[in-house]
Amino acid sequence: MRPATLSFRRIRRPGVLLGALVIFLGACGDLSGPNRRTVTMDIASQRVPCTGLAPQECFRVREHPDTTWTLFYDAIEGFSFEPGFEYTIRVRVTRITNPPQDGSSAAYRLIAILRKVSA
């Protein structure tokens, strides 16, 4: 018995193959890779005391206006926070595959400040 092999010469309709490829890639979502995504978040006007590995000040953030604020312990590369202003920002979140034991599993980088208003 002969093992089954795929031969592209047997494909009579290359458009079908191309269509399947487009559907597959579209289902993958973000084409920048599974380790990256883009998030829009609101940041409250004041940092608040919190405790991660040690006492620190955290941002209060939310991804949707109708949700509650949550504490954000990480830094956002490229973002300069000014107390007294509320922000809506877009950030790129990159998953860190082998983070240090005491470190974050994600890195955040500012893409754009969408809104900055005095609180």
N, C-alpha and C positions, 0 to 999 in steps of 0.2 A: 504494500500500500504506500502511495506517495504522500508525503506530508503536505498539508495545505500551505500554500504560499500566496501572497498578494502580488499580483502583477499589474502594474499601471497600464500595460498594453491592453488589458482586458476591459478597462473602464471605457465604456462606449459613450458616456455622457460626462465630460469633465466638469460641466456646469453643476452637476449634482454634487460632485466632490467639493467644488468651491463653495457652493451654498451651505453644505454641511459644515465646512470650516468656518464660515462667517457666523453661523448659528452658535457653534461651539465657542468661538472667541467672544461673541456677544454675551453668552451666558457666564463668562468669566468675570464680568463686571469691569473693575478697574484694570486697564491694560498696563498700568505701571507696575503691576506685580502684586502678589498676595501679601507682601510685607509692607505695602503702603496704602494709605487711604487719605482722603481729604475730608476735613470736618469743619463745620461752621459752629462757633460757640460764642455765647455771651459771657462777658466777664463783669462781675459786680465792681462797684466803685471803690471798695476798700478790701485790703487783704485782712484775713482773720487768723488769730493764733490757732495752731494745730500741732499735732505731734506725729511725725513720721518715725525716722530713726532717732531724731532728737527734736526738741521744740523748734518750731519754725513758723513762718507766716505763709498761708496758702491763699491762692485765688479761690473765689467762689465762682463756679461756672455752671452753665447749662447749655444743652444743645438745642432745646426748643423753648420758646417763651412761656409756654403753659406748664412747664415742669419745674420741680423744685431745684434749688441751688445745691450743688455738691462741691465738696472740697477737692481742689486740684493741687497736688503736691509737687508736680514737676516744673521745670523751667520751660519756657518757650523761646527757642533761639530766634533772635532778631526782633523780639517784642520788648519795648520799653514801656512799662506800666507807669502811669501817673495817677496817684490817688485822687479821688474826687471825680473821675470820669468813668462812665460805663462804656464798654467796648463790645462790638460784634466783630469777630475776626475769623479769618479762614486760615487753617493750619494744615500742614502735611504731617501725618502721623506715620512714623516708620517703626515697625516692630523690630525689636532687637532680639536676634535669635538666641544668643547665649549671654543674657545680661549677668552682671556681677550679682552675687547673692544679696547684697544690700542696695542694688540699683534698680531702676525702673526697667520695665520690659518694653517701653516705647520711648521714642525721641520725638519731640514736637518742634516744628519749624514754621515761623510765620510766613504766610503767602501774601496776605493782604489785610489791612484794617478796613473793614466795610463801613463801620460807624463808630464815632467817638463823640459822646455827648456828656455835658456836665451833669452831675447827679444832683 
